[in-house]
Amino acid sequence: MEFAGFAALVVIAIAVWLVVKAHDVRLVLLTAAILIALAAGLPEWPKVGGRSTGAALGEWFTSYSVHPLAKVLREFLATFSNEKFVVPICSAMGFAYVLRHTGCERHLVLLLVKPLRRVRWLLVPGVLLVGFLVNIPVISQTSTAVCIGPVIVPLMRAARYSMATIGACLLLGASVGGELLNPGAPELLTVFALTGVSTTEQTQRYMPPLVFTQLAVSVLVFWAMSFWWERKGSTETSSGATVADESHPVADAVGSPERINLFKALVPLVPLALLFASGLPEPYKLFDIPDEWVINKKPDGKRDSAYNSRLIGLAMLVGVLAAAAVTPSKARGCVKQFFDGAGYGFANVVSLIVIATCFGKAIESAGLAEALGRLIAGTPQLMQPLAGFVPLSFAAISGSGMASTQSLYEFFYNPAVALGLDPVDVGGLVSLGSAAGRTMSPVAAVTLMCATLSGTNPFTLAKRVAVPLLVGMVVVVGLRIAGGL
């Protein structure tokens, strides 16, 4: 490994330390990307000779038109305006805000938790499954936590669970990987961009075995650990935590029979149903959405690659119309809520993807991607463990599973093709590892939201979900190596 590679490792180590010390993730990763890019360009520094230092410096910066710093800057600008992320993420967040505004998400949650109200011993796995199921149509983990939190927190508190266990249930259920079964998930679009395999096919063929294995193992391990936590009597609540009891207004709403509007409960599923119905292979496809509804047709008749991401945006807009239709009294505010949510998605999700992608480009420029490729080529049996746990580590640092998949998948794509492996299979493992890393990250938006909802410390929640997720990833990777997945 050359100087740039060693310098990159040092910068990465410092970046990890700064993130752990609660410095802003975006600032840390962007600064690290610039420093790594500069280190990667040092060999290009020209000799001054008889020229002035200014002329030499000018030549050095001019040479960056094809060198690391320019690549990082171009990556920033390209990702900042890349509709592959902006359209699906912002429209999904906008839809989530509309669901919250109209109350449709609450009716879906109430419908799902209704069987759990009088069965205490099933509350933990039940809540995890509710979070998982809600995350499939909602996509955003933070929005999922916001959807289920006001119902789940008082329900579990009334059953005498500690706030730390409640917060960890929210976090694991909302973020374990339900969104990976939705064709609109941005991680799947990243895999589609390189492989050409549609996101619908990925959700039908590639992702279910991985996601359900991770879910089953994580739920069982977490459930067993929750008995130990509750028996130990560890509450781990902050001094200002709010305890929901019978006098709590939300607890009253959950404890008393509330009429569930099935039309409202089904609205969150509208975009998901639309994407599946139009994305199924022939002869099962129910209908096809014409290109002209989302993109301009190409002269050669081929479908533009932007069709997939724009179709997701269209599905979310249809969902917004459905939400407005079933709640006419709140229809006036739906458009504003949609754009508020879209703005939140850009500021808190897309921005992190932009920075993490720049960080990945800098790492590639430093030669670490090539080193990883050589390592995998020399030891092919390391492909599966590395594809699962390297993205997991990066997502745990950055707090974003989408950013981890976007910045690292290409590192594994080329080695997978060279080894004759299915790159979509590898992409599924990268996406799953990224989801696990995000869930155990104390700086992830969903972790911070669950900590707020439960009045606990985000590091406490991250520690509680880490073991179940790691055990789940070990099982998934082990089964993949053994040929069982």
N, C-alpha and C positions, 0 to 999 in steps of 0.2 A: 504494500500500500504506500502511495506517495505522500508527500507532505500535506497536500490538500485533504486527503482522507483522514490523516491523524488530526489535523486542525479541526475538521468537521466533527470528529468524535468528541474532542474537547469542548467545542461550542455546544454540541448536543447535551453533554453532561451538565454544563453550566445552565443551559436552558431548562433542563429538567429540574435542577435545584431551584431556579427562580420561580418556576410554575408551582412547585411544592410550597414555596414561601408566599404564595398567593399573589404574585405579580400578574398583571393582565396578560392572558395567554396570547392575544393577538400581537401585542407589542413585543413580547419575548420572542415569538416565532418569527416575526418579520425581521427583527434585529438579527436573530440567528441566521436567517436565510441570507441577509445581506453580507454578514461577516463570512459565512461559508463560501459565498460566491466570490468575494474578494480574495479569500485564500486560494480558491481554485484558479483565479486569474493571475496570481503572483508570478508564475513562471513566464508569463507573457510580458512582464515589465521590461521595457526596452533599455538598452545601454545608452547612457547620456552621450558618451563620446565627446565630440566637439560641439554638440548642440546645447542649447539652454535647457535648464530643468523644465521650464514651462513647455517648450516644444516636445520634450520627452514625455511629460505628463499628458499633453494633448494627444500624442500618438498612442499612449497607453489606453486612454479612455476611448479613442476612436476604434481601437482594436476590439473593444467590448461589443461592437455591433454583432459579433459572432461568438462572444464569450460569455462567461457565467452571469455577470451582473445584468447584462442586457437581456439574457434569457429569463432571469427572475422577474425583471420589470415587465417584459412582454407577457409573461405568464400572469402577472398581477392584472394587467389591463385586459387580457383575453378572458380570464376567469371571472373578473368583475362584471363583464357584460355577456357572459355565456348563458344563453337561454336554457341550456341543458340543466342548469341548476336554478337559475332565477325563476323561470316559469313554474316548474313543479313545486319548488319549496315555498315560494311566496304565495302561490295560489292555494297550496295545501294549508298554509298557516292562516290565510285569509278565510278559508272555509271553516277552519277550527274556531276562529273568532266568531264567525256567524253562528255556528252551532252553540257556542256558549251564550251568545246574545239572545238567541231564540229559545234556549233551553232544551233543544233537541238532544244534545249529548246527555243531559241529566236523565231524560226518559229512557235512553238506551241503557245507561248505567243502572237505573232503578230496576229495569226489566231483568238485567243480568244478575243483580245481587239479591233479588227477591227470594230465591231458594235458600240463600245463605243465612238469613236473619235469625233463624232459630236453631242452627247447627254450628255451635261454637268450634268444635274440633275440625270442621271443614273450612273455617274462615280463612286461614292462611293460604292453603292451595286454591281456594275459591277466589280470593281477592287477586292472587297472582294470575289466574286464568282470565278474570274479568279485565284486568289491565292489559293482558296480552290480546284479548279479543277486540277491545276498544282501540288499541294501537294499530290494528290492521287497517280499518278505514280512515282513522284520523291521521296516521303517518307520524306526525310530530309527537315525540316522547313528552315534551314539556306540556303540550296541549292535552295529551292523554292524562297526565298527572293532575292537571287542573280540572279535567272533566270528572275524574273518579274521586279525587280527594275530598270534596265537600260531602260525598255520600259515604265513602269508605272510612274516613277518620272517625266520625262519631259512631259508626256502626261497630268498628273494632274496639273503640274506647269503651263503649257500653259493655262489651264482652270482656273488659279488664285486661286488654293487651297494653303493653308499654308503648309509649310514643315512638321509641327507637325501632321497635319491631314493626309498628304501623308504617313509619316512614320508609323502612327498608322494603316492606311489602309493596308499597306504592312504587318505589323506584324499580324494583326488579320486574314487577308486572308491566309497568309502562315502557320499559326499555330493554327487555330481554331479547327482542327481535321480531315482534309481531309485524312491524312495518315491512319486513323483508318478504312477506307474503302478499304485499300490495304491488301491483304492476307499476304504480306511481313512485315507488321508492327511488330516490336519487342514486343510491348505491348500485341498483340494478341498471340504471341508465349508464353508469360508468362502465360496467361490464359490456353492455350493449354496444357502446361506442367503439370498443376494440374487437368484439367478436361478431357483431351483427345478429346475435341471438336476441329475439324480442324479450322484453321484460315479462310479458305474459307467459311465454314459454319457460322462462326462468322460475317464475312463481309456481308453475304447474309441475315442472319436471325436476329442477335442480335444488330448489330451496327447501321444500317441505321435509325431506329426510334430515337435513342438517338442523333446521330450526326446531322441529319437534323433538329431536334427540336432545338438543341443548335445553329446550324447555322442560322436558321430562326430568332430566338429571338435576337441573338447577332447582326445580320445584321440590323434588324429593329431599335434596340436601338442605335446602333452606327450611323446609318444613321440620326436618329432624332437628336442625340447629335452633329453630324458634322455641321448641319445647325446652331446650337447655337454657336459652336466654330467659324465658319466662320463669322457669323454676329457680334460676339463680336470682331472680328478682331485680335484674339490672334494668333500670328505667332509662338512664342516660339522657334525660331531658334537660333542656336548658332552663335556667331559672325563670325565664319569661314564657315558658311553654303554656299554651292554652289547652286545658283538659276538657274534652266534650263530655257532658253528663246529661241527665234527663232534662235539665233546664236549658240546655244549649239549643238555640233555634234550629240549627241544622239537624241535631239529634232528634228534635221533635218531628221534623219533616221525615226523617228516615224511620223513626220508631212508629209513627202513626201510618195507617194505610193511606197511601197516596195513589190517586188514580193515574194509571200509566196510559199515555196517549200513544197507541201503537204507530200511528202515522209519524209522529215526531221521533219515536224510537227508531224507525226505519230510515229516516232521512240521512244519518251518517253513512249508511250503506249504499246510498245512491251512486256516488262516484265509483265506488269499488265494483258494484254490479255493472255499471256502464263499461268500465275498462275490461272486465272479464268477458262480458257479452260480445264486445267488439273485437276482442283480441284472441278468442279461441281459434284453434286451427280448424280448417274445413274437415268434415262437413258440420262441425258442431257450432261454428260461429253463427250467432243469432242475427247479426246485422253488421254492416261495415260503414264506418263514418267516412264519407267522401273526403278526398284530400282538400278540395277547395274550401271546406269548412275551417281548416286550420292552417293550411300552407298554400303557396302558389305551386301549381303543377310544373314540373320540369319539362323542357322541350322534348327530352328523350323518353318521357313517360315514366321514368323511375321515381320512386317515392323519396322525398327529401328526408334526410336523417333527423330533421327537426320535428317530423310528424309525431314521434313518440312523446317527446316532452310537451309539445303543444296540445296533444290529445289529453294529457293529464290535466293541463290547465282548463281545457274545455269541460272535462268531467267535473272538476271542482266548481266551475261556474254553474253547471246544471244542478249540482248539489245546493248551491246558494239559492237558486231559483226555487228549488223544492222546499228549502227551509223557510223562505219567505211565503210560499204558498200555504204551508200548514200553520203558519203563525202570522196571519195578516195584520194583527195589532202591532207587530214589531218589524214589519216589512220595510218601513221607512228608514230604519237604521242599518239595514243589512249591507248596503253598498259601502257606507262609511266603515262598518266593522270589518268588511272584507279588506279594504285598503289599509286599515290600521294593522290587521294581522299580516298582510303582505309586507308592510314596513318593518314590523317586528322580525319577520323571517329573514329579511335582507340584512338587518342590523345585527342580528344575533346568530344566524345560521350561515347565510351566504358569506358574510364577512370572514367567518372562521374558515370556511372552505377555501376562500381566496388566499388567505394567509398560509394555510397548511399546504396548499398546492404550490405556492412559491417556495415553501420550505422543502417540499419534495423535489422540486426542480433544482434547488441548490444542492441537495444531497446527491442527486444524479450527476450534477456538474463536477462534484468533488470526487467522483469515481466510486462511491459506495454502492451504487446500483450495479455497476459492473462487477465489483467484488462479490456482491450477493449472488449474481448470476454465475460467476466462476465457482463459488462455493456449492451452489445447487448442482451445477454440471458435474463437479467432481464427486459430490455425495448426493445422488438423486433422492435418497431416502429422507433427506432433510426438507424436501419441498413442502410436504404437508405440515409438519410442525412450524416451519418458518412462515408459511402462508397464513397460519392461524394466529401465531403468537407475536409476530412482528407488528402487524396492524393493531393487535390488541394493546401492545405497549404504547404505540404512537397515539391511539385513541384515548388511552388513559391519561396521557400527558396533555393532549390538546383539548380533550373534552368533546370531541366530535367524531362520530362514526362515519359520517358522510365525508368529512375532510380526510380521514385516514384512508378510506377506500379510494377516493379520488387521487390522492397523492402517491399511494403505494401500489395499487393494483398493477400498473404497468411494469413495476419491478419484477413481478412474478409472471406476467403474461408471456414475455419472450422466453424465459427459461422453460415454462410449461410447454410452449410450442416446440422448442428445441428437444425436449424429452419425449415428445409424442403424447403428452397428457392433454386432456380436454381443458382448455383455458377457462371455460365457463364453470366447470367444477371447482377449479382453483379460485375463480372469482367469488363463488359462493362461500368458500371457506374464508377468504379475505373479508368479505362483507360481514360474516358471522363473528369473526374475531374482532372486527372493528366495533360491532354492536356491543360485544362483551366488554371491551375496553372502555367505551363511552359510559357504560352503566356503572363501572367501578371507579370512574373518575370523579374526584371531589370538586373539580372545576366545571363539570358538565352542567348545562342549563337545567336538565331534568333533575339532577342531583340537588342543585340549589333550590329548585322549586319544591321538591319533596321534603327537603329540610325545613323550608318555610312553612309548608302545610302542616308538618308534624311538630314544629317547634324544636327541632333537633339540630345537631351539628352535621354538616355534609360529610366530614371525614368519618364520623360514626357510621353513617349510612353506607358510605363507600366500602368501609371495612366489613360490614355485615353481608354485603352482596358479593364481595370478592371471592370468597371460598366457593360458594355454589357455582359461580360463573366459571372459575378456573377448573373446577372438577368437571363441569359440563364440557368445556373446551378440550380437556384431556381425553374424555370419553369420545367426543366427536373425532378428534384427530386420530386417536387409537383405532377407532372403527374404520376411518378412511384408509389408514395404512394397511389394515387387515383386509380391506376390500369389502367391508360390510356396509359402507355408505357410498 
